[in-house]
Amino acid sequence: MLQRLSAAAAVALFFAAVNVHAGYPKTQEFRLPTAEEKAMTGVDSAPGAHAAILDWVRIDDDTASYSSEYKRIKVFSEEGKKYGDIELTYMPGFPTYGRISHIDARTIRPDGTIVPFEGKIYEKVVVKVGRQALKAKTFSLPDVQPGSIIEYRFTRHWSDAMLFNTTWSVQHEIPLVRAKLALKPYDSRGEYASFFTFLGLPPGKKPVMVEKRFELDLENVAPYVEEAYAPPEQLLKAYVNFYYTSSRLGAAEFWKAEPKNISKRIEDFLGKAGDAKAAAQKLAGADPHATAKNIYAHVQTFRNYSFELEKTEQEMKKESIASARSVNDVLKKSAGTSEEINRAFVAIARAAGLKADAIRVAPRDTFFFSDKLADGEQMSGEIAVVSIGESLLFLDPGTPHAPFGTLAWEKTNVPGIRVSKGTDPVWVMTPQSAPETSVTKRAADLRIDGETLTGKVVVTYTGQNALSRRLRVLADDDAERTKDFEDEAKRWFADGATVKLASLTGAKTFDEPLVATYDVTLPNLVSAAGSRTVVPISVFATNGRNPFAPTTRTHPIYFPYPNTEEDEVRLTVPETLKVSAVPPPSNLNAGSLGYSSEATSDANSVTLKRKMFVNVMLIDAKNYNPLRNFYSAVLTADQKPLVLVNK
Amino acid sequence: MRRLAALALFALTAASAWAGSPPPWVKAAIPATMPEWTKKASAVVLLDETQLIVAGAGEIATRHRRVVRVQTNAGRDHAYASVYFDNDTKLKYLRGWSIDAKGNEYEVKERDAVETAAASEGELFSDARAKVLRIPGGDPGTTFAYEYERRERPYLLQSMWYFQEDIPVLQAKLQLQLPPNWTFDARWANFKPVESANAAWDLRDIPAIEYERGMPSYSTLAGRMGLVFIPAANDIGGSAQRSWNDLAGWYGKLAATRLAPTPEIQAKVKELKSIRALARFAQKDVRYVAIEIGIGGYQPHAAGDVFRNRYGDCKDKATLLKTMLQEIGIDSHYVLVNTTRGAVDPQLPMLASFNHVILAIAAPEKTHATIDHAKLGKLVLFDPTSTTTPFGYLPSYLQDSRGLLVTKEGGELIALAPHAPDANQLRRKATFALDEKGTLTGQVEEVRTGRIASEMRFELQGMNGTDRLRYIESIIGNHLPNSSPSAIAIENLDDAETDLVIKYAITAKNYAKSVADMLLVRPRVLGQKPEAIVDLSERKFGYVTEGPSLQTDDVEIAVARSFAVDELPPPVALSTPTVEYAAVSEFKDGVLRYKRKYALNTFFVPLEKLPEMNKVFTRILADERASAVFK
């Protein structure tokens, strides 16, 4: 959003706006249903959809600070009747001065008769903070039934002193049959330039300029589908985004220029780092690697504002929390935000004679970087890199308790801008972590006590698996942390399991594994097969579910980071029983996913070793079936039991 | 954990806040040391004080003060003051303070609060709003406090005092000021009544109602007191709603003016004719849309408006149906209910006990939802709002509860009995073949009735076609991880009057587990009956089940001829007042047959019966895991 500067232009636009408001254009006029529309009971692209948007006509005119919108929705089911409730939000206060007007609506019954909307339009406060409010005009259309078509249209106005970016979210929760979208950009006579970017449009489709406005016609856009293990929604949902910038740079030019801007900001911050020298002297190690680790350990002790609970302005004042202007500010307080701590590390490392750089990265937790989008906010994360000989040591000192050499997963395998002193910044890719560096190792030592297994479980987490849990319980106290870990462990076992956390180490450090030790009692596992006793010895997989049970898939499959699961279960067999059969070994290889299990027995015990790894980030939806089959096979292997018989 | 990045947004809410010292009543409430019995709590209410000042014209001023000590990080949730108001309620002031663990003091005022619509789900519009004040501080050791005054002219001269919470309360005080010659009734629920001293109550050391899995609702457990203010004879008519009869009479009068039929309603009634058709019309063709403004929170819209718009909330739907039934000469009566079981306490004839309206229809037929009323005869309880609950049934959340029957003479509290287990059935019939590789193939048919059908319909109707299939595939996958369901067909999904039928085919590879020279086959194949094994170590309350039901499985597995049966799971027969279960496996003519019957008989299992429930569920789980052995 940019504020306009030309009052003269605003006055001229006011008169243009008056003309526009005289009525809706023909494309937004209500119309009777066609025979085909009346007969519609669904759309092929979305079987079982509750409703479909037959027409969506939206005209945005940034020269007049005005937008008009028309929607025509066919209702197919009882559930689809909810689309008869309309809520239109706007911000009435300064500086937007938004308003909604000229609301028309009607219902066309299944038999084609018309029920005009003559009811009341309610105005409600959605949220209000001080003088700022988000309000909504809300109303409900009459006699909406399966088979009805509802139509409504409205205009939206805002202050002609404001210029907003516009987003057309073209993918909805119901299918879109036809859309005619148009935007007339504001002409600032050289002051601002307008651009657009888009994602997920049908092949060959994009806005085209027709008589000074962008136009886009669409047909048959499928609804958005939510799925587990999918990439971030922002990356999947189709949209068109129009934006203005104060420069005339397109996206390609923007990303050529932006690294220098980032580099300047970071180097300016690093420039005032006189205090780093003293710190560097104290932290010198036997070799560069040891020095880097000492410095890393030092800044890890800093208070990290980015990972604290939100604070009010009063609290920040009382605690003297303010943005640091330089590395010296961070070092004086031994506190800062994530990126400030990262830069403190870089500054001390440089002062210690290491070749250390900051890398500004585009985290992938909510979006994947797009160079089509001239938005510097995409580069919202920061890490450090230290060159030691020929190797690069990537570090994440701004993430509390991140193991030395481990980046928070959202900063792995993403583009970044490396900022080096005295040279031009360069684009780099951060490394992906290897599955063997993020391991969950579960070791159980159990004995059979009637129909129950009892014993001890030790779980050791490393890499991302340790870091994600440390961050999850970062703000927790002892009791909450204990409950969190016990709840996680209980989910592995059958209902009724008693799981008591006996000890937890490594939750507040970065350089040790995270180790949880439990005392467990596991009922509802052992079963009978006539006179035989059957034990599903892969006890950690007792509650295993196939996350890919559905037979169909729409989106790619997204694993945040490669990881490994290693289990070792030792079961002591009671003197009254002997081993009749152990589960056969299994070895499943699906390329980037793998699984193996093997059981061995001696005179009085059975030991199962199980390993599973994921070494991939994205799998195309077309490879869904092999993935599904792999997980099915894993569960089948996990269910193969140990059989005991009476001596 | 939220990152500081969110701080910028929140800073708006506190932008104008300024520091000020908490008033003496806040500091006075802080004890030198916290009592030992509160040490494990996430937060402790040090003081919760309410002053109710009733003016002669019926206006009530509520002054409320509260002081809370945070003891753990989870206790930070108490750093908010929420005050509800609407067009008829004036918020005179709202302010808050805190003293953090380091001794820093903070003050925030009403202008720092966030105002939001307080509409509940499904409400299109309500004038109810809330102001939410975030009080600074929050680390363990912080003490929060706030106070507000709210003035309202309630529709009824009643007030509910909720003094027991999910955290300990060291002191809860209520002081009542009435105009001269007014009196009051005080009624207690879930708490031993306490005599007032000059219309003031001072309760100390009230234990927390802590969360337990499957526990009854807080309404059933938490202490509360209802107050009815009785005006002097010459003040505002001198009437008060002191009894269920009074309350029903008030509601009957409030709704009576909304029952006039219009010609359009009369025409529709002629078309539909029968009770069931009219009931279905109100339930299905009138969309649930709630618009509640002022008295509209209690008073229905006119039947004619509801009919014309084809939308309304629960009381609107009930009103339209009542009006239509009148036209065919059928009497019906409003029944005020609460969708939380246990919220209606016989001791508390309070309007606040209710959040929903259904109808009792004078219909001669005997249904699961029929009650025999001493004066009115047979009445069928019917909920026009629940689109998945057919005529003759009551939604499960209303069963085993109470409702206020509104009659011409006034009304009374009635019991809403639970339906019998056989009203809610899941009958699964499956025919499979097991080949020599251990692959199971076959067909399954599941028939659901009553509550079980209603709940499944509710789930499925909210999904589009693709999601429905995926949902069913996921359920099957939970029991058969290596299966590929196909030909999934859902019958009668939108027709709540009929059984819900789901059919599918299954191919499950490696279903039979080959271990050494044995083949293990689980006869049960699908479905798990036990709801929960409840941890009894520190259990204080009973367990609320999903509700009575009768469920059967009839499974046939034709086993490849090359396999010979070695051992079968033993039969199981269990019978307790809560659960009855019988399962038997047999092998005959190459077919492994598994039959079982599971009946859950109650909505509630008392604490003393939980060990027995756990034992029975454990036995059933063992039967569900058991395998037949083939060689």
Interface residues (C-beta under 8 A of the other chain):
Chain A: A46 P47 G48 A49 H50 S77 E78 E79 K81 K82 G84 D85 G119 Y122 K124 V125 V126 V127 K128 V129 G130 Q132 A133 T138 F139 S140 P142 D143 V144 Q145 P223 V225 Y305 S306 F307 E308 L309 E310 K311 T312 E313 Q314 E315 M316 K318 T337 E451 L471 R472 L474 A475 D476 D477 A479 E480 A494 D495 G496 T498 P523 N524 S527 A528 A529 G530 S531 R532 V534 G544 R545 N546 A549 P550 T551 T552 S580 A581 V582 P583 P584 Y631 S632 A633 L635 T636 Q639 K640 P641 V643
Chain B: M1 R2 R3 L4 A5 A6 L7 F10 A11 L12 T13 A14 A15 S16 A17 W18 A19 K40 T72 N73 A74 R76 N104 Y106 V108 R111 V114 E115 T116 A117 A119 L124 F125 R129 R134 P136 G137 G138 P140 K284 D285 R287 V289 I291 R308 N309 R310 Y311 T387 Q461 G462 M463 N464 G465 T466 D467 R468 L469 R470 E473 S474 I476 G477 N478 P481 N482 S483 S484 P485 S486 D494 K509 N510 K513 S514 V515 A516 D517 M518 L520 P530 A532 I533 D535 S537 D566 E567 L568 P569 P570 N614 T618 L621 A622 R625 A626 S627 A628 V629
